[in-house]
């Protein structure tokens, strides 16, 4: 298949690139200026990773490349030739959510949801890195993922449940009274 | 982003030759700064030379007992490496004070050295900037300059070097190994980055056709008495307004060696051996730290909005030295400054 679907990306000869994305091998020919984020969203229809700032400042585009959490907006796809990429679509399934996906639901770890795929991919990568021992560690090591709704408290709760095995009381449903 | 050619180098010589053949080409590794600069069209390379396949991704102990960090070692891999954590905790702490988990996974050691300033005017191609467009002027002088330099500025440029890692490497007196068409050479860390003078377009002394291959840390370690104290507008994931890498060796209650380097205040990590000499042979006291801070900040000039940095730097130097002397380095997780 070809990745050259956008007029602005048409070039005479693309760079051959092979990527395994969510377990599926893709043999592509790419313009060198296509970022991993644009490849996923604009060429492969994987719109889970979000384009927030497009400058590595918000973390909404975070995916796992060879197991490491990376800002996909700052990575040229040609440089990652041969890599194994996991996006939010590759974590869990609707019938069997990834534990972090379930925890974000249980703890209401979002409001608008735009940052959530990046938050979850980042948390998966962070836990695999193995440096989380406290909630302060979570806050510091997740600082590359912004949530403009300000759902941070519940995001930390969700991640703490998975990373630290914390059994915290889940939030109670809102009562009918005005907040 | 402009259109460009892409070349994946399979050997160092191939990469050097490609760089020599095309002055408009740029090296790409982690890409976290370069791709960003390309998106803003601050940089418009004709060609990218991908060096990510070159064998510069190892951390090795040197015969002299020092440590070599390959240019392609990620910031995360360097910070969490057992030898760096155990023997160069000042460096580990500085790296972990910078950027985010995602960026540290992608950004490389060589790229960190070579990252460009975050001066607003440098990034905004609608404005003049002597660093981006030599001779066009410096609107930061007399303009918006809260994040700008207080030491080593010139009439051409008041930008700062944004790295945390480099501040610790300067304090540790690392050396930078580079390779070019004429072979390899070693650059002392103090000589790698330069002051703007009348050539702010040149951030460092690397020749146009040279490539950084590794950084060597000397065998002298400061594993007992060190601290990296970074002060910024938010508690994480922000560039330093002022940062201090402080390291002391104490023998019988007397300072036998002292290192102090500042980040966020100059076009390069700011050190003064005269300031360090103030501390040597003395007991580590707050009074001595204040005197050393005075020497290190001698000649500091505010630009208006960044005047606060002079007092902030003085206080930060004293506090970081107190932390180092007490053996209680600043935590990069618990943000309280004790």
Contacts between the chains, C-beta under 8 A, distances in Angstrom:
chain1	res1	chain2	res2	distance
A	11	B	3	7.7
A	15	B	6	5.6
A	31	B	3	7.8
A	32	B	4	6.4
A	32	B	5	7.2
A	32	B	6	3.5
A	32	B	48	6.6
A	33	B	1	4.9
A	33	B	2	7.9
A	33	B	3	6.6
A	33	B	4	6.7
A	33	B	38	7.9
A	35	B	35	7.1
A	54	B	39	6.7
A	55	B	36	5.4
A	55	B	39	6.6
A	56	B	32	6.0
A	56	B	36	6.1
A	56	B	102	7.5
A	56	B	103	6.2
A	59	B	100	6.9
A	59	B	102	6.2
A	62	B	102	5.6
A	68	B	76	7.9
A	68	B	105	4.5
A	68	B	106	8.0
A	69	B	101	6.2
A	69	B	102	5.1
A	69	B	105	6.2
A	70	B	102	5.7
A	70	B	105	5.7
A	70	B	106	5.2
A	71	B	32	7.3
A	71	B	102	4.8
A	71	B	103	6.6
A	71	B	106	6.9
A	74	B	31	5.9
A	74	B	32	5.1
A	74	B	35	4.8
A	74	B	36	6.2
A	74	B	103	8.0
A	74	B	106	6.8
A	75	B	31	6.1
A	75	B	35	7.3
A	75	B	106	6.7
A	76	B	6	7.9
A	76	B	28	7.1
A	76	B	31	6.2
A	76	B	35	6.4
A	76	B	48	7.5
A	78	B	6	5.5
A	78	B	8	7.7
A	78	B	50	7.3
A	79	B	28	6.4
A	79	B	31	6.5
A	79	B	50	5.5
A	79	B	52	5.9
A	81	B	8	7.7
A	122	B	101	6.8
A	122	B	102	6.5
A	125	B	101	7.1
A	125	B	102	7.7
A	125	B	105	7.5
A	126	B	101	5.8
A	129	B	76	7.4
A	129	B	80	7.7
A	129	B	101	7.2
A	131	B	80	7.0
A	134	B	333	7.4
A	136	B	333	4.9
A	136	B	334	5.9
A	137	B	333	5.7
A	139	B	236	7.5
A	140	B	236	5.6
A	140	B	332	6.8
A	140	B	333	4.8
A	141	B	101	5.1
A	142	B	101	7.3
A	143	B	100	5.7
A	143	B	101	7.8
A	143	B	236	3.6
A	143	B	237	4.1
A	144	B	99	7.5
A	144	B	100	2.5
A	144	B	101	5.4
A	144	B	102	4.7
A	144	B	103	6.5
A	144	B	237	5.9
A	145	B	100	7.9
